[in-house]
Amino acid sequence: MQREEFPYKYVTVEGTVVQEDRPPSAEQMLAIARRYLPEEAAQWFVKAELEHPRTELVLFTVRPDRWLTADFTDDVG
């Protein structure tokens, strides 16, 4: 995750894959799509992917081992 406008901020995670779902279930896909899209768009996206898959979808579940962050807010001013 990152903020691309000043003041810049980001966070990344490194970890161990503990589960792999090929393909993820509709419920898993919808849970992720809802984070980024309004409900109606999330529903449409999942339906479209299930009806006409363009690529192989894989959901990796990761156990975080290390977090890396940066926050340049103090550099403002």
Summary of the structure (lengths in Angstrom):
residues: 77
radius of gyration: 16.6
end to end distance: 24.1
largest distance: 51.4
contacts: 163
relative contact order: 0.32
helix: 35%
strand: 36%
